[in-house]
Amino acid sequence: MIIDRLYRAVEERGPVCLGLDPSPELLPAGLWEEASSPAEAFLEFNRRIVDATLDVVACYKVQIAHYEALGVAGLACYRDTLRYIRARGGLAIGDVKRGDIGSTAERYAQAHFRGDFEADFITLNPYLGSDTLAPFLPDLERGDKGLFLLIRTSNPSAQELQELPCFSPHAPKPVPLYLRVAELVAHWGERLVGKCGYSAIGGVVGGTAREALARVREEFRQLFLLVPGYGAQGARGEDVAGAFREGNGAVVVAARYLIGAHRGRPAPERRFPQYAREAALAMREDIWRWIGR
């Protein structure tokens, strides 16, 4: 199953998930001068980052909004970035945060699991209920696809909704809404557990929400966690350590912290892949130090 591949990737290469979220201010000036379009510059940037980091990160997360902003050419870049990662043997997470039902969700499944935008995992927003993921289940049952569902996000205003008290049929008193969502996500994934002990339906819990992260990990052991928020959003190894169980069970996402590591450094046009690799290695060491690896 795809979750077993991700588990092995963490074992072999560490828990870093590199976010390929390029933006004009992050690209070295030389790439703009060489490329015929922003989309072409983004793709060359992504390819060189992947080549430099493939052996030191567990997976890549590609945020579709950074490509949609460039229009049709940007979506072609998104497609080609995913294809490049997977052709090189890497694991690709399409960060699309879709959350709809019925025929619309079916079309999303077709586009992002079987169509031009095929990824190994995608992110979904489950707040419309189980109808949100039903059209994706046939792909998951074949074993080669996975989902990460939003549980507790890393943005500052997440608490406005996600911390609201909520009744659960399995708790004697109200629990935060995010914990009820985690309970549902764990239930939905019970039939999709791989040999590694984790389900192909995992959860997104922000690294800046330390208490939530530790609580979700403690109560839902089969949930593999996607943990955003490292670096630019303020989380460090100490903050995300609670996501792990015996050194595995989670990947920690950083984008700007890694792909922008060349800023202010010598020869960025030539050395930006090296700087991204060095930052990924430093991030891995920081996390390993706190989880006992």
C-alpha positions in Angstrom: 0.0 0.0 0.0 1.1 3.6 -0.6 1.2 4.2 3.1 3.7 1.5 3.5 5.9 3.2 0.9 5.6 6.5 2.8 6.5 4.7 6.1 9.6 3.1 4.5 10.6 6.5 3.0 10.5 8.0 6.5 12.6 5.1 7.9 15.2 5.4 5.1 15.3 9.1 4.4 13.8 10.9 7.4 10.5 12.7 8.1 11.0 15.9 6.0 8.3 16.7 3.5 9.5 19.4 1.1 6.9 21.8 -0.1 7.3 22.9 -3.7 5.4 26.1 -3.4 7.4 28.5 -5.7 6.7 32.2 -6.0 8.4 35.0 -7.9 10.2 36.3 -4.8 11.7 32.9 -4.0 13.2 32.2 -7.4 16.8 33.3 -8.1 16.9 36.2 -10.6 18.9 34.1 -13.1 16.1 31.6 -13.6 13.7 34.4 -14.6 16.2 35.6 -17.2 16.8 32.1 -18.7 13.1 31.1 -18.8 10.6 32.1 -21.4 7.7 32.2 -18.9 7.1 32.1 -15.1 5.7 28.6 -15.4 8.9 27.4 -17.2 11.0 29.0 -14.5 9.0 27.3 -11.8 9.3 23.9 -13.4 13.1 24.2 -13.8 13.4 25.4 -10.2 11.3 22.4 -9.0 13.2 19.9 -11.0 16.6 21.0 -9.7 15.3 21.1 -6.1 14.0 17.5 -6.5 17.2 16.3 -8.0 19.2 17.7 -5.1 16.9 16.4 -2.3 15.4 13.1 -3.5 17.6 11.0 -1.1 17.1 13.1 2.0 13.3 13.8 2.1 10.4 11.4 2.5 8.1 13.1 0.0 7.1 16.3 -1.7 4.0 18.4 -1.2 2.9 20.5 -4.1 0.4 23.3 -3.3 -1.8 23.8 -6.4 -2.7 27.5 -5.7 0.9 28.6 -6.5 0.4 27.1 -10.0 -3.3 28.1 -10.5 -2.2 31.7 -10.1 -0.2 31.4 -13.4 -3.3 30.2 -15.3 -3.3 27.3 -17.8 0.5 27.4 -18.1 0.8 27.2 -14.3 -1.5 24.1 -14.2 0.7 22.5 -16.8 3.7 23.2 -14.5 1.8 21.6 -11.6 1.1 18.5 -13.7 4.7 18.3 -14.9 6.1 18.8 -11.4 4.0 15.9 -10.0 5.1 13.7 -13.0 8.7 14.5 -12.5 8.6 13.7 -8.8 6.9 10.3 -9.4 9.1 9.5 -12.4 12.2 10.0 -10.2 10.8 7.5 -7.6 9.6 10.1 -5.2 6.2 10.4 -3.4 4.0 13.4 -4.3 1.3 14.9 -2.2 -1.1 17.1 -4.2 -2.1 19.8 -1.7 -5.5 20.6 -3.2 -7.8 20.7 -0.1 -10.8 19.7 -2.1 -14.0 19.3 -0.1 -17.2 18.6 -2.0 -19.7 15.8 -2.6 -21.5 13.8 -5.3 -20.5 14.2 -8.9 -18.2 17.1 -8.1 -16.1 15.0 -5.7 -16.1 12.2 -8.3 -14.6 14.6 -10.8 -11.9 15.7 -8.3 -11.0 12.0 -7.8 -10.7 11.5 -11.5 -8.6 14.6 -11.9 -6.2 14.1 -9.0 -5.9 10.3 -8.8 -6.4 9.2 -12.4 -6.1 12.3 -14.6 -3.5 14.9 -15.6 -2.9 16.0 -12.0 -2.3 12.5 -10.6 -0.6 12.4 -7.2 0.1 9.6 -4.7 -1.7 11.4 -1.9 -4.0 14.5 -1.9 -5.4 16.7 0.8 -9.1 17.0 1.5 -11.3 19.1 3.7 -13.7 16.7 5.5 -16.0 19.2 7.0 -18.9 18.2 4.7 -18.8 14.7 6.2 -18.1 11.3 4.9 -19.7 12.1 1.5 -16.5 14.2 0.9 -14.3 11.1 0.6 -16.6 8.4 -0.7 -15.7 8.9 -4.4 -12.0 8.6 -3.5 -12.4 5.2 -1.7 -12.2 2.9 -4.8 -8.8 4.4 -5.6 -7.6 3.9 -2.0 -8.9 0.3 -1.9 -6.6 -0.5 -4.8 -3.7 0.4 -2.5 -1.8 2.9 -4.5 -3.4 6.1 -3.3 -3.8 7.9 0.0 -5.5 10.9 1.6 -4.7 13.5 4.2 -7.7 15.1 5.8 -7.7 18.4 7.6 -8.0 17.9 11.3 -6.3 20.8 13.1 -4.6 23.3 10.9 -1.6 25.6 11.7 -3.0 29.0 10.9 -3.6 31.4 13.9 -7.4 31.7 13.5 -7.9 27.9 13.3 -9.0 27.9 16.9 -12.0 30.1 16.1 -13.8 26.9 14.8 -11.5 23.9 15.3 -11.3 24.3 19.1 -15.1 24.7 19.6 -16.5 22.2 22.1 -18.3 19.3 20.5 -20.1 16.2 21.7 -18.7 12.8 20.8 -20.7 9.6 21.3 -17.4 8.1 22.7 -16.5 10.8 25.2 -18.3 11.6 28.6 -17.8 15.3 28.1 -17.4 17.8 25.2 -14.2 17.6 23.2 -12.7 20.1 20.8 -14.2 19.9 17.3 -10.8 18.9 15.8 -10.7 15.8 18.1 -14.1 14.7 16.9 -13.0 15.2 13.3 -9.9 13.1 14.1 -12.1 10.4 15.5 -14.1 10.3 12.3 -11.0 10.3 10.1 -9.6 7.4 12.1 -12.9 5.5 11.7 -13.1 6.1 8.0 -9.6 4.7 7.6 -10.0 1.5 9.6 -10.3 -0.7 6.5 -7.2 0.7 4.9 -4.4 0.0 7.3 -1.2 -1.1 5.7 1.5 -3.6 7.0 3.1 -0.6 8.8 0.1 -0.2 11.1 -1.0 3.1 9.6 -4.0 3.9 7.4 -4.0 5.2 3.9 -6.3 7.9 5.3 -4.2 10.2 7.4 -4.7 13.6 9.0 -3.3 17.1 8.8 -2.4 18.6 12.2 -0.3 21.8 12.3 3.1 21.8 14.0 2.2 25.1 15.7 -0.6 23.4 17.6 1.6 21.3 20.0 -1.1 20.2 22.4 -3.5 19.1 19.5 -0.7 17.3 17.8 0.2 15.3 20.9 -3.4 14.6 21.7 -4.2 13.3 18.2 -1.2 11.1 18.2 -1.9 9.7 21.6 -5.6 8.8 20.9 -5.4 7.7 17.2 -2.4 5.5 16.8 -3.1 4.4 13.2 -3.4 7.9 11.8 -0.3 8.9 9.8 0.1 12.7 10.2 1.0 15.4 7.7 2.4 18.2 9.9 2.7 21.7 8.3 4.1 24.8 10.0 7.9 24.1 10.3 10.2 27.0 9.6 8.4 30.1 8.3 5.3 29.5 10.5 7.4 29.1 13.6 7.4 25.4 14.4 10.7 23.6 15.1 11.7 20.0 16.0 10.6 20.3 19.6 7.1 21.4 18.5 6.5 18.6 16.1 8.1 15.8 18.1 4.7 14.8 19.5 3.5 13.7 16.1 5.8 10.6 16.0 5.5 7.1 17.4 8.8 5.2 17.6 10.4 7.7 15.1 7.7 7.3 12.4 4.1 8.0 11.7 4.4 11.5 10.4 6.0 13.8 7.9 6.8 17.4 8.6 6.3 20.0 5.9 8.5 23.0 5.1 8.3 25.0 1.9 9.8 28.6 2.1 12.3 27.5 4.8 13.7 25.0 2.3 13.2 26.3 -1.2 14.1 29.8 -0.1 17.2 28.8 1.7 19.4 30.4 -0.9 18.2 34.0 -0.2 21.0 36.2 0.9 23.6 33.5 0.2 26.5 33.5 -2.3 25.8 32.5 -5.9 22.1 31.7 -5.5 21.4 31.1 -9.2 23.9 28.3 -9.2 23.7 26.9 -5.7 20.0 27.1 -4.7 19.6 23.3 -5.0 22.6 22.8 -2.7 21.2 25.3 -0.1 17.8 23.5 -0.2 19.5 20.2 0.4 21.5 21.6 3.3 18.4 23.1 4.9 16.5 19.8 4.5 19.4 17.9 6.2 19.4 20.5 9.1 15.7 20.2 9.5 15.9 16.4 9.5 18.6 16.5 12.2 16.5 19.0 14.3 13.5 16.6 14.2 15.6 13.5 14.8 17.2 15.1 17.9 13.8 15.5 19.5 12.3 12.1 18.5 15.4 10.1 19.5 16.7 9.0 16.1 
